[in-house]
Amino acid sequence: MRRRDYLGPALCGLGAACMLAALAVEFDSTAARILMAAAAILFVPGAYVTLALVRRLAGPPR
């Protein structure tokens, strides 16, 4: 695996960490909203990059 192949899972991991941090603070606070937005911003591209990695390694579905 190349070093850039770790980008997608790393973005997903950062998104998950932001979501867990958002759950740790008060739900109605601005910090929780910012952390949840950051989680979505990090997780969605991370999921697409990870999907592209899996499709490159395993091939397209049959």
MODELLER restraints for C-alpha pairs under 7 A, 6 or more apart:
rsr = mdl.restraints
at = mdl.atoms
rsr.add(forms.Gaussian(group=physical.xy_distance, feature=features.Distance(at['CA:5:A'], at['CA:53:A']), mean=6.59, stdev=0.5))
rsr.add(forms.Gaussian(group=physical.xy_distance, feature=features.Distance(at['CA:8:A'], at['CA:46:A']), mean=4.14, stdev=0.5))
rsr.add(forms.Gaussian(group=physical.xy_distance, feature=features.Distance(at['CA:8:A'], at['CA:47:A']), mean=6.35, stdev=0.5))
rsr.add(forms.Gaussian(group=physical.xy_distance, feature=features.Distance(at['CA:8:A'], at['CA:49:A']), mean=4.81, stdev=0.5))
rsr.add(forms.Gaussian(group=physical.xy_distance, feature=features.Distance(at['CA:8:A'], at['CA:50:A']), mean=4.71, stdev=0.5))
rsr.add(forms.Gaussian(group=physical.xy_distance, feature=features.Distance(at['CA:9:A'], at['CA:46:A']), mean=6.20, stdev=0.5))
rsr.add(forms.Gaussian(group=physical.xy_distance, feature=features.Distance(at['CA:9:A'], at['CA:50:A']), mean=6.15, stdev=0.5))
rsr.add(forms.Gaussian(group=physical.xy_distance, feature=features.Distance(at['CA:11:A'], at['CA:42:A']), mean=5.43, stdev=0.5))
rsr.add(forms.Gaussian(group=physical.xy_distance, feature=features.Distance(at['CA:11:A'], at['CA:43:A']), mean=5.99, stdev=0.5))
rsr.add(forms.Gaussian(group=physical.xy_distance, feature=features.Distance(at['CA:11:A'], at['CA:46:A']), mean=4.75, stdev=0.5))
rsr.add(forms.Gaussian(group=physical.xy_distance, feature=features.Distance(at['CA:12:A'], at['CA:42:A']), mean=6.43, stdev=0.5))
rsr.add(forms.Gaussian(group=physical.xy_distance, feature=features.Distance(at['CA:12:A'], at['CA:43:A']), mean=4.66, stdev=0.5))
rsr.add(forms.Gaussian(group=physical.xy_distance, feature=features.Distance(at['CA:12:A'], at['CA:46:A']), mean=5.02, stdev=0.5))
rsr.add(forms.Gaussian(group=physical.xy_distance, feature=features.Distance(at['CA:12:A'], at['CA:47:A']), mean=6.47, stdev=0.5))
rsr.add(forms.Gaussian(group=physical.xy_distance, feature=features.Distance(at['CA:14:A'], at['CA:42:A']), mean=6.75, stdev=0.5))
rsr.add(forms.Gaussian(group=physical.xy_distance, feature=features.Distance(at['CA:15:A'], at['CA:38:A']), mean=6.86, stdev=0.5))
rsr.add(forms.Gaussian(group=physical.xy_distance, feature=features.Distance(at['CA:15:A'], at['CA:39:A']), mean=4.01, stdev=0.5))
rsr.add(forms.Gaussian(group=physical.xy_distance, feature=features.Distance(at['CA:15:A'], at['CA:40:A']), mean=6.64, stdev=0.5))
rsr.add(forms.Gaussian(group=physical.xy_distance, feature=features.Distance(at['CA:15:A'], at['CA:42:A']), mean=5.00, stdev=0.5))
rsr.add(forms.Gaussian(group=physical.xy_distance, feature=features.Distance(at['CA:15:A'], at['CA:43:A']), mean=4.85, stdev=0.5))
rsr.add(forms.Gaussian(group=physical.xy_distance, feature=features.Distance(at['CA:16:A'], at['CA:39:A']), mean=6.46, stdev=0.5))
rsr.add(forms.Gaussian(group=physical.xy_distance, feature=features.Distance(at['CA:18:A'], at['CA:35:A']), mean=5.40, stdev=0.5))
rsr.add(forms.Gaussian(group=physical.xy_distance, feature=features.Distance(at['CA:18:A'], at['CA:36:A']), mean=6.64, stdev=0.5))
rsr.add(forms.Gaussian(group=physical.xy_distance, feature=features.Distance(at['CA:18:A'], at['CA:38:A']), mean=6.65, stdev=0.5))
rsr.add(forms.Gaussian(group=physical.xy_distance, feature=features.Distance(at['CA:18:A'], at['CA:39:A']), mean=5.17, stdev=0.5))
rsr.add(forms.Gaussian(group=physical.xy_distance, feature=features.Distance(at['CA:19:A'], at['CA:35:A']), mean=6.46, stdev=0.5))
rsr.add(forms.Gaussian(group=physical.xy_distance, feature=features.Distance(at['CA:19:A'], at['CA:36:A']), mean=5.69, stdev=0.5))
rsr.add(forms.Gaussian(group=physical.xy_distance, feature=features.Distance(at['CA:19:A'], at['CA:39:A']), mean=5.59, stdev=0.5))
rsr.add(forms.Gaussian(group=physical.xy_distance, feature=features.Distance(at['CA:22:A'], at['CA:32:A']), mean=4.55, stdev=0.5))
rsr.add(forms.Gaussian(group=physical.xy_distance, feature=features.Distance(at['CA:22:A'], at['CA:35:A']), mean=5.32, stdev=0.5))
rsr.add(forms.Gaussian(group=physical.xy_distance, feature=features.Distance(at['CA:22:A'], at['CA:36:A']), mean=6.05, stdev=0.5))
rsr.add(forms.Gaussian(group=physical.xy_distance, feature=features.Distance(at['CA:25:A'], at['CA:32:A']), mean=6.15, stdev=0.5))
rsr.add(forms.Gaussian(group=physical.xy_distance, feature=features.Distance(at['CA:26:A'], at['CA:32:A']), mean=6.67, stdev=0.5))
